[in-house]
Amino acid sequence: MGFDLHTDGGAARKSGVGPRTLPPSGKKQGVRFTSNIVGPMYVLADILCLLLSAPLAVLIYDVSFGQRLEPTVHLFAFVIMVVSFLLLRSSRLASQGTLSGGLDDEGDATFNAVVSTFLTAALVWQFGLIEQYSRGISIIYLLCLITFLWLSRPILRHTLSSMARRGVIGQRIAFYGADAASLAIIERMLRLIDMPHLRFVGVADDRPKLKQLGDLPWIGGYKELADLARKGEIDQVFISVADINKDRLRTIVDELSEVSIDVSVIPPQAVEFSPDYRA
């Protein structure tokens, strides 16, 4: 099971439903990132690939053809290609990649590189600079970029997996909802998820309908959730309460949003229809 059912000393295990928070571990943590760091790391890798491809392409072109390039035209083309490539990646939500999805994106990256090359050539032609523009170096640059993109992905995947195993990347998740239907969803998600960077913190509810939560650690109400978030103990909250009043839901979401954590509302049917969780 991907979640670590950690109860911080077992204080909340098999307890009655009372307003008790999970105490902090007391262990000083090193630098830790949430899974939101994954997307920016892919963007940085893309930028590095773009920058490394330029001098390599010029070197290969010079050795192969020995012809002089028009610096202004090709610098203009390089800027257009970089901008168009990054915009294409952004439009496909590459910057929002997660550890559970978006890691195998070599095909998308290659497609974006090809499209940005054609867009660059079209703009160069539109500006009347096509005569000074070398199609040969544009092809060489494209091949270099694709090569670097494909080489970077296994390295990046290994780096991210290693960071997750060492706890450098971690996502601490709490659930809000202490009724039979909500707990069924929680237990089903715990069975389905197998990601080492995720850690289950506990369950909260201001109006619990169950006296005991079994082995699930108890946190308290949404105010206790907010307090833990302020202390840096929680990164994300899932809210799953059947037939919850809209005003009550809005109050909970507003309170939690003030402490800058991710809040997701899960309909009871969501787990049944879509068992994959991405974080």
C-alpha positions as a Markdown table, in Angstrom:
| # | Residue | x | y | z |
|---|---|---|---|---|
| 1 | Met | 0.0 | 0.0 | 0.0 |
| 2 | Gly | 1.5 | 3.3 | -1.1 |
| 3 | Phe | 0.3 | 5.3 | 1.9 |
| 4 | Asp | 2.2 | 5.0 | 5.1 |
| 5 | Leu | -0.4 | 4.6 | 7.8 |
| 6 | His | 1.6 | 6.6 | 10.3 |
| 7 | Thr | -0.1 | 7.5 | 13.5 |
| 8 | Asp | 2.7 | 9.6 | 15.2 |
| 9 | Gly | 3.3 | 7.3 | 18.1 |
| 10 | Gly | -0.1 | 5.6 | 17.9 |
| 11 | Ala | -1.8 | 8.2 | 20.0 |
| 12 | Ala | -4.8 | 8.2 | 17.7 |
| 13 | Arg | -5.0 | 4.5 | 16.8 |
| 14 | Lys | -8.4 | 2.9 | 17.5 |
| 15 | Ser | -9.5 | 6.0 | 19.4 |
| 16 | Gly | -12.9 | 7.4 | 20.0 |
| 17 | Val | -13.8 | 10.4 | 17.9 |
| 18 | Gly | -12.7 | 13.3 | 20.0 |
| 19 | Pro | -11.0 | 16.6 | 19.0 |
| 20 | Arg | -7.4 | 15.4 | 19.2 |
| 21 | Thr | -4.7 | 16.3 | 16.8 |
| 22 | Leu | -1.8 | 14.2 | 15.7 |
| 23 | Pro | 1.3 | 15.5 | 17.5 |
| 24 | Pro | 4.3 | 16.5 | 15.3 |
| 25 | Ser | 6.9 | 13.8 | 15.0 |
| 26 | Gly | 9.6 | 15.9 | 16.8 |
| 27 | Lys | 12.1 | 14.8 | 14.2 |
| 28 | Lys | 13.8 | 17.6 | 12.4 |
| 29 | Gln | 13.0 | 17.3 | 8.7 |
| 30 | Gly | 15.4 | 18.3 | 6.0 |
| 31 | Val | 14.5 | 20.1 | 2.8 |
| 32 | Arg | 11.3 | 18.5 | 1.4 |
| 33 | Phe | 9.2 | 19.3 | -1.6 |
| 34 | Thr | 5.7 | 18.4 | -2.5 |
| 35 | Ser | 4.9 | 16.7 | -5.8 |
| 36 | Asn | 4.3 | 20.1 | -7.3 |
| 37 | Ile | 8.1 | 20.3 | -7.9 |
| 38 | Val | 7.8 | 17.6 | -10.6 |
| 39 | Gly | 6.3 | 19.9 | -13.3 |
| 40 | Pro | 8.9 | 22.7 | -12.8 |
| 41 | Met | 11.7 | 20.1 | -12.9 |
| 42 | Tyr | 10.5 | 18.9 | -16.3 |
| 43 | Val | 10.3 | 22.5 | -17.5 |
| 44 | Leu | 13.9 | 23.1 | -16.4 |
| 45 | Ala | 15.0 | 19.9 | -18.1 |
| 46 | Asp | 13.3 | 21.1 | -21.4 |
| 47 | Ile | 15.1 | 24.5 | -21.2 |
| 48 | Leu | 18.4 | 22.7 | -20.6 |
| 49 | Cys | 17.8 | 20.5 | -23.6 |
| 50 | Leu | 17.0 | 23.6 | -25.7 |
| 51 | Leu | 20.1 | 25.4 | -24.7 |
| 52 | Leu | 22.4 | 22.4 | -25.1 |
| 53 | Ser | 21.1 | 21.6 | -28.5 |
| 54 | Ala | 22.1 | 25.0 | -30.0 |
| 55 | Pro | 25.9 | 24.9 | -29.7 |
| 56 | Leu | 25.9 | 21.2 | -30.6 |
| 57 | Ala | 23.9 | 21.9 | -33.7 |
| 58 | Val | 26.2 | 24.7 | -34.7 |
| 59 | Leu | 29.3 | 22.5 | -34.2 |
| 60 | Ile | 27.9 | 19.7 | -36.2 |
| 61 | Tyr | 26.8 | 22.0 | -39.0 |
| 62 | Asp | 30.3 | 23.7 | -39.1 |
| 63 | Val | 32.1 | 20.4 | -39.3 |
| 64 | Ser | 29.7 | 18.9 | -41.8 |
| 65 | Phe | 29.2 | 21.9 | -44.2 |
| 66 | Gly | 31.8 | 24.5 | -43.2 |
| 67 | Gln | 29.4 | 27.3 | -44.3 |
| 68 | Arg | 28.9 | 30.6 | -42.5 |
| 69 | Leu | 25.6 | 31.2 | -40.8 |
| 70 | Glu | 23.8 | 34.5 | -40.6 |
| 71 | Pro | 23.9 | 35.2 | -36.8 |
| 72 | Thr | 20.9 | 37.6 | -36.6 |
| 73 | Val | 18.5 | 35.4 | -38.5 |
| 74 | His | 19.4 | 32.2 | -36.7 |
| 75 | Leu | 19.4 | 33.8 | -33.3 |
| 76 | Phe | 15.9 | 35.1 | -34.2 |
| 77 | Ala | 14.9 | 31.6 | -35.3 |
| 78 | Phe | 16.3 | 30.1 | -32.1 |
| 79 | Val | 14.3 | 32.4 | -29.9 |
| 80 | Ile | 11.1 | 31.7 | -31.8 |
| 81 | Met | 11.7 | 28.0 | -31.5 |
| 82 | Val | 12.4 | 28.1 | -27.8 |
| 83 | Val | 9.3 | 30.2 | -27.1 |
| 84 | Ser | 7.0 | 28.2 | -29.3 |
| 85 | Phe | 8.3 | 24.9 | -27.8 |
| 86 | Leu | 7.7 | 26.1 | -24.3 |
| 87 | Leu | 4.3 | 27.5 | -25.1 |
| 88 | Leu | 3.3 | 24.2 | -26.7 |
| 89 | Arg | 4.5 | 22.3 | -23.6 |
| 90 | Ser | 2.6 | 24.6 | -21.4 |
| 91 | Ser | -0.6 | 24.2 | -23.4 |
| 92 | Arg | -0.3 | 20.5 | -22.9 |
| 93 | Leu | 0.1 | 21.0 | -19.1 |
| 94 | Ala | 3.6 | 19.7 | -19.1 |
| 95 | Ser | 4.4 | 22.0 | -16.2 |
| 96 | Gln | 1.8 | 20.3 | -14.1 |
| 97 | Gly | 3.3 | 16.8 | -14.4 |
| 98 | Thr | 3.1 | 14.5 | -11.4 |
| 99 | Leu | 4.9 | 11.5 | -10.1 |
| 100 | Ser | 2.1 | 9.2 | -11.1 |
| 101 | Gly | 1.4 | 10.7 | -14.5 |
| 102 | Gly | 3.2 | 12.7 | -17.2 |
| 103 | Leu | 6.5 | 11.0 | -16.6 |
| 104 | Asp | 6.5 | 9.1 | -19.9 |
| 105 | Asp | 6.2 | 12.1 | -22.1 |
| 106 | Glu | 9.0 | 11.5 | -24.7 |
| 107 | Gly | 6.4 | 11.2 | -27.5 |
| 108 | Asp | 4.7 | 14.5 | -26.5 |
| 109 | Ala | 8.0 | 16.3 | -26.2 |
| 110 | Thr | 9.1 | 15.1 | -29.6 |
| 111 | Phe | 5.8 | 16.1 | -31.2 |
| 112 | Asn | 6.2 | 19.6 | -29.7 |
| 113 | Ala | 9.7 | 19.9 | -30.9 |
| 114 | Val | 8.7 | 19.0 | -34.5 |
| 115 | Val | 5.8 | 21.4 | -34.4 |
| 116 | Ser | 7.9 | 24.3 | -33.0 |
| 117 | Thr | 10.4 | 23.7 | -35.8 |
| 118 | Phe | 7.8 | 24.1 | -38.5 |
| 119 | Leu | 6.3 | 27.1 | -36.8 |
| 120 | Thr | 9.8 | 28.7 | -36.7 |
| 121 | Ala | 10.3 | 28.1 | -40.4 |
| 122 | Ala | 6.9 | 29.6 | -41.2 |
| 123 | Leu | 7.6 | 32.7 | -39.2 |
| 124 | Val | 11.1 | 33.1 | -40.7 |
| 125 | Trp | 9.5 | 32.9 | -44.1 |
| 126 | Gln | 6.7 | 35.3 | -43.1 |
| 127 | Phe | 9.3 | 37.9 | -42.1 |
| 128 | Gly | 11.1 | 37.5 | -45.5 |
| 129 | Leu | 14.3 | 36.0 | -44.0 |
| 130 | Ile | 14.0 | 32.5 | -45.6 |
| 131 | Glu | 16.9 | 33.2 | -48.0 |
| 132 | Gln | 19.3 | 33.7 | -45.1 |
| 133 | Tyr | 17.9 | 30.8 | -43.1 |
| 134 | Ser | 19.6 | 27.4 | -43.2 |
| 135 | Arg | 17.2 | 24.6 | -43.3 |
| 136 | Gly | 20.1 | 22.2 | -42.7 |
| 137 | Ile | 20.9 | 23.6 | -39.3 |
| 138 | Ser | 17.2 | 23.7 | -38.3 |
| 139 | Ile | 17.0 | 19.9 | -39.0 |
| 140 | Ile | 20.3 | 19.3 | -37.1 |
| 141 | Tyr | 19.0 | 21.3 | -34.2 |
| 142 | Leu | 15.7 | 19.4 | -34.2 |
| 143 | Leu | 17.6 | 16.1 | -34.1 |
| 144 | Cys | 19.8 | 17.3 | -31.3 |
| 145 | Leu | 16.8 | 18.5 | -29.3 |
| 146 | Ile | 14.9 | 15.2 | -29.7 |
| 147 | Thr | 18.0 | 13.3 | -28.7 |
| 148 | Phe | 18.5 | 15.4 | -25.6 |
| 149 | Leu | 14.8 | 15.1 | -24.7 |
| 150 | Trp | 14.9 | 11.4 | -24.9 |
| 151 | Leu | 18.1 | 11.1 | -23.0 |
| 152 | Ser | 16.9 | 13.4 | -20.2 |
| 153 | Arg | 13.7 | 11.5 | -19.4 |
| 154 | Pro | 15.2 | 8.4 | -17.9 |
| 155 | Ile | 17.6 | 10.5 | -15.9 |
| 156 | Leu | 14.8 | 12.7 | -14.7 |
| 157 | Arg | 12.6 | 9.7 | -13.8 |
| 158 | His | 15.4 | 8.1 | -11.9 |
| 159 | Thr | 16.2 | 11.4 | -10.0 |
| 160 | Leu | 12.5 | 11.9 | -9.1 |
| 161 | Ser | 12.0 | 8.3 | -8.0 |
| 162 | Ser | 15.2 | 8.6 | -5.8 |
| 163 | Met | 14.0 | 11.8 | -4.3 |
| 164 | Ala | 10.6 | 10.2 | -3.5 |
| 165 | Arg | 12.2 | 7.2 | -1.9 |
| 166 | Arg | 14.5 | 9.4 | 0.3 |
| 167 | Gly | 11.6 | 11.6 | 1.3 |
| 168 | Val | 12.9 | 14.7 | -0.5 |
| 169 | Ile | 9.6 | 14.7 | -2.4 |
| 170 | Gly | 6.6 | 13.9 | -0.2 |
| 171 | Gln | 2.9 | 14.5 | -0.2 |
| 172 | Arg | 1.2 | 14.3 | 3.2 |
| 173 | Ile | -2.5 | 13.8 | 2.8 |
| 174 | Ala | -5.5 | 14.0 | 5.2 |
| 175 | Phe | -9.1 | 13.1 | 4.6 |
| 176 | Tyr | -12.1 | 15.0 | 5.8 |
| 177 | Gly | -15.1 | 12.8 | 6.4 |
| 178 | Ala | -15.8 | 10.4 | 9.2 |
| 179 | Asp | -18.9 | 8.5 | 8.1 |
| 180 | Ala | -19.4 | 5.0 | 6.7 |
| 181 | Ala | -19.4 | 6.1 | 3.0 |
| 182 | Ser | -16.4 | 8.4 | 3.4 |
| 183 | Leu | -14.4 | 5.8 | 5.2 |
| 184 | Ala | -15.2 | 3.3 | 2.5 |
| 185 | Ile | -13.8 | 5.7 | -0.1 |
| 186 | Ile | -10.7 | 6.3 | 2.1 |
| 187 | Glu | -10.0 | 2.6 | 2.5 |
| 188 | Arg | -10.5 | 1.9 | -1.2 |
| 189 | Met | -8.1 | 4.7 | -2.1 |
| 190 | Leu | -5.5 | 3.3 | 0.3 |
| 191 | Arg | -5.8 | -0.1 | -1.4 |
| 192 | Leu | -5.5 | 1.4 | -4.9 |
| 193 | Ile | -2.6 | 3.9 | -4.4 |
| 194 | Asp | 1.0 | 2.6 | -4.5 |
| 195 | Met | 3.2 | 5.6 | -4.6 |
| 196 | Pro | 6.1 | 5.9 | -2.1 |
| 197 | His | 6.0 | 9.7 | -1.8 |
| 198 | Leu | 2.5 | 9.7 | -0.4 |
| 199 | Arg | 1.8 | 9.6 | 3.3 |
| 200 | Phe | -1.6 | 9.3 | 4.9 |
| 201 | Val | -1.8 | 11.6 | 7.9 |
| 202 | Gly | -5.3 | 11.0 | 9.2 |
| 203 | Val | -9.0 | 11.6 | 9.1 |
| 204 | Ala | -10.9 | 14.7 | 10.3 |
| 205 | Asp | -14.5 | 15.7 | 10.7 |
| 206 | Asp | -16.4 | 18.3 | 12.7 |
| 207 | Arg | -19.6 | 16.2 | 12.7 |
| 208 | Pro | -18.3 | 12.6 | 12.8 |
| 209 | Lys | -21.0 | 10.0 | 12.4 |
| 210 | Leu | -18.9 | 7.1 | 13.7 |
| 211 | Lys | -17.6 | 6.6 | 17.3 |
| 212 | Gln | -14.5 | 4.8 | 16.2 |
| 213 | Leu | -12.4 | 4.8 | 13.1 |
| 214 | Gly | -10.7 | 1.5 | 13.5 |
| 215 | Asp | -7.0 | 1.7 | 12.6 |
| 216 | Leu | -7.3 | 5.1 | 10.9 |
| 217 | Pro | -5.6 | 8.0 | 12.8 |
| 218 | Trp | -8.0 | 10.7 | 14.1 |
| 219 | Ile | -7.1 | 14.4 | 13.7 |
| 220 | Gly | -10.1 | 16.5 | 14.8 |
| 221 | Gly | -12.1 | 19.1 | 12.9 |
| 222 | Tyr | -11.1 | 21.4 | 10.0 |
| 223 | Lys | -9.6 | 23.9 | 12.5 |
| 224 | Glu | -7.2 | 21.2 | 13.6 |
| 225 | Leu | -6.5 | 20.4 | 10.0 |
| 226 | Ala | -5.7 | 24.1 | 9.4 |
| 227 | Asp | -3.4 | 24.1 | 12.4 |
| 228 | Leu | -1.5 | 21.1 | 11.2 |
| 229 | Ala | -1.2 | 22.8 | 7.8 |
| 230 | Arg | 0.2 | 26.0 | 9.3 |
| 231 | Lys | 2.8 | 23.8 | 11.1 |
| 232 | Gly | 3.8 | 22.2 | 7.8 |
| 233 | Glu | 2.4 | 18.8 | 8.7 |
| 234 | Ile | -0.2 | 18.5 | 5.9 |
| 235 | Asp | 0.2 | 19.3 | 2.1 |
| 236 | Gln | -3.2 | 18.2 | 0.8 |
| 237 | Val | -6.8 | 17.5 | 2.0 |
| 238 | Phe | -9.4 | 15.3 | 0.4 |
| 239 | Ile | -12.9 | 16.1 | 1.3 |
| 240 | Ser | -15.4 | 13.3 | 0.9 |
| 241 | Val | -18.7 | 13.7 | 2.8 |
| 242 | Ala | -21.9 | 12.4 | 1.2 |
| 243 | Asp | -24.7 | 15.0 | 1.0 |
| 244 | Ile | -22.6 | 17.7 | 2.6 |
| 245 | Asn | -24.3 | 21.1 | 2.9 |
| 246 | Lys | -22.9 | 23.7 | 0.4 |
| 247 | Asp | -22.5 | 26.4 | 3.0 |
| 248 | Arg | -20.6 | 23.9 | 5.3 |
| 249 | Leu | -18.4 | 22.8 | 2.4 |
| 250 | Arg | -17.6 | 26.4 | 1.5 |
| 251 | Thr | -16.7 | 27.2 | 5.0 |
| 252 | Ile | -14.3 | 24.2 | 5.2 |
| 253 | Val | -12.7 | 24.9 | 1.9 |
| 254 | Asp | -12.3 | 28.6 | 2.7 |
| 255 | Glu | -10.7 | 27.9 | 6.0 |
| 256 | Leu | -8.2 | 25.4 | 4.6 |
| 257 | Ser | -7.4 | 27.5 | 1.5 |
| 258 | Glu | -6.2 | 30.3 | 3.8 |
| 259 | Val | -3.3 | 28.1 | 4.9 |
| 260 | Ser | -2.1 | 27.5 | 1.3 |
| 261 | Ile | -2.7 | 23.7 | 1.0 |
| 262 | Asp | -4.3 | 21.8 | -1.9 |
| 263 | Val | -8.0 | 21.0 | -1.2 |
| 264 | Ser | -9.8 | 18.5 | -3.4 |
| 265 | Val | -13.5 | 17.5 | -3.1 |
| 266 | Ile | -14.1 | 13.9 | -4.0 |
| 267 | Pro | -17.7 | 12.9 | -5.0 |
| 268 | Pro | -18.6 | 9.4 | -3.6 |
| 269 | Gln | -18.7 | 8.0 | -7.1 |
| 270 | Ala | -15.2 | 9.2 | -8.1 |
| 271 | Val | -13.2 | 6.3 | -6.8 |
| 272 | Glu | -15.5 | 3.8 | -8.4 |
| 273 | Phe | -15.4 | 5.4 | -11.9 |
| 274 | Ser | -11.8 | 6.6 | -11.8 |
| 275 | Pro | -9.5 | 4.5 | -9.5 |
| 276 | Asp | -6.3 | 6.3 | -10.6 |
| 277 | Tyr | -5.1 | 9.0 | -8.2 |
| 278 | Arg | -2.4 | 11.4 | -9.4 |
| 279 | Ala | -0.1 | 13.3 | -7.0 |
